Amino acid sequence: MKNYTILIILIGAGIVGMVVVFGSDVVKMSVPTQDYELFVDPIIDKQNLFDIGRVTIQNTGLKPLTNIHVNFGDGDTLDLQILEPGDKILLSPPSENSMEFVIISADNDIFVSKAYRTPPKMVGMMGS
């Protein structure tokens, strides 16, 4: 009987340990941990006749981001005053832009440089 009790305690401790490890990973993804953090996702959607570009910018930090400068490349820039924590905006580069990369900088040493990515096409989706 004591062997089963020890086995049950060990299994329970293992389950609690896994919940703590995996739970902390989920918390890191959903709860801001830094004061100033920026998520940037530039996407280019290639259609048959034209390409559509959009840049998602989200403040994933705990404090507001100020003096945000967006550089779409080819000399196309955009300045934003403030982005509150949790706020997300979608921006489109000018239609004549080559859409190769986007560089975003802000106060408090925020600097993000990313190349545009092309999402995978699915059967039945527009442009596939």
C-alpha positions in Angstrom: 0.0 0.0 0.0 2.8 2.4 0.8 4.4 1.8 -2.6 1.2 2.9 -4.3 1.1 6.0 -2.1 4.6 7.0 -3.0 3.9 6.3 -6.7 0.8 8.5 -6.6 2.8 11.3 -4.8 5.5 11.1 -7.5 3.0 11.2 -10.3 1.2 14.1 -8.7 4.5 16.0 -8.2 5.4 15.4 -11.8 2.1 16.7 -13.0 2.4 19.8 -10.8 6.0 20.4 -12.2 4.8 20.2 -15.8 1.9 22.6 -15.1 4.4 25.1 -13.6 6.9 24.8 -16.5 4.3 25.0 -19.3 2.2 27.6 -17.4 5.1 29.9 -17.0 5.7 29.8 -20.8 2.0 30.7 -21.5 2.2 33.6 -19.0 5.4 34.9 -20.7 3.5 35.0 -24.0 0.3 36.7 -22.7 1.6 39.0 -19.9 3.9 41.9 -20.6 7.2 41.5 -18.8 9.2 44.5 -20.1 8.5 48.2 -19.8 9.1 49.0 -23.5 8.6 46.3 -26.1 7.3 46.4 -29.7 5.8 43.6 -31.9 6.2 44.2 -35.7 4.8 42.0 -38.4 5.3 43.2 -42.0 3.3 41.1 -44.6 3.2 41.3 -48.3 0.3 39.6 -50.0 1.0 38.9 -53.7 -2.2 39.0 -55.7 -2.5 38.3 -59.5 -2.6 42.0 -60.5 -1.0 43.8 -57.5 0.8 43.3 -54.2 -0.8 44.4 -50.9 1.6 45.3 -48.0 0.6 45.9 -44.4 2.6 46.3 -41.3 1.1 45.3 -37.9 2.6 47.3 -35.0 1.7 46.5 -31.4 2.9 47.9 -28.1 3.5 44.7 -26.0 5.2 46.5 -23.2 3.9 47.9 -19.9 4.4 51.6 -20.7 3.5 53.9 -23.7 5.8 54.1 -26.6 6.5 57.7 -27.8 8.0 59.3 -31.0 7.6 56.2 -33.2 9.3 56.6 -36.5 8.3 54.1 -39.3 10.6 53.7 -42.3 9.1 51.7 -45.1 12.2 52.0 -47.3 12.5 53.9 -50.5 12.4 57.2 -48.5 8.8 56.6 -47.3 8.4 57.4 -43.6 5.6 57.9 -41.1 5.8 59.4 -37.6 3.4 58.4 -34.8 3.2 60.3 -31.5 2.2 57.6 -29.0 1.2 54.0 -28.8 -0.4 52.9 -25.5 0.2 49.5 -24.0 -1.8 46.8 -25.8 -2.7 49.1 -28.7 -2.3 47.6 -32.2 -2.3 49.5 -35.5 -2.2 48.4 -39.1 -0.2 50.5 -41.6 0.1 50.3 -45.3 3.2 51.4 -47.2 2.7 53.7 -50.2 1.6 51.8 -53.3 4.8 52.5 -55.2 7.0 51.2 -52.4 9.3 48.2 -53.1 8.2 46.6 -49.8 11.5 44.9 -48.9 11.8 45.8 -45.3 10.5 48.1 -42.5 12.5 49.8 -39.8 10.7 51.1 -36.7 12.4 53.1 -33.9 11.0 54.9 -30.8 12.1 56.5 -27.6 13.7 54.3 -24.9 16.1 52.5 -27.3 13.4 50.7 -29.3 14.7 49.6 -32.8 13.1 46.9 -34.9 14.1 46.0 -38.4 12.2 43.3 -40.3 11.8 42.1 -43.9 8.4 41.5 -45.3 7.1 38.0 -45.2 4.7 36.3 -47.5 2.0 34.2 -45.8 1.3 30.8 -47.2 -1.6 30.5 -49.8 -4.5 28.3 -49.1 -6.8 26.7 -51.6 -9.9 28.9 -52.0 -8.3 32.0 -50.6 -8.2 35.2 -52.7 -5.0 35.4 -54.8 -4.2 31.7 -54.5 
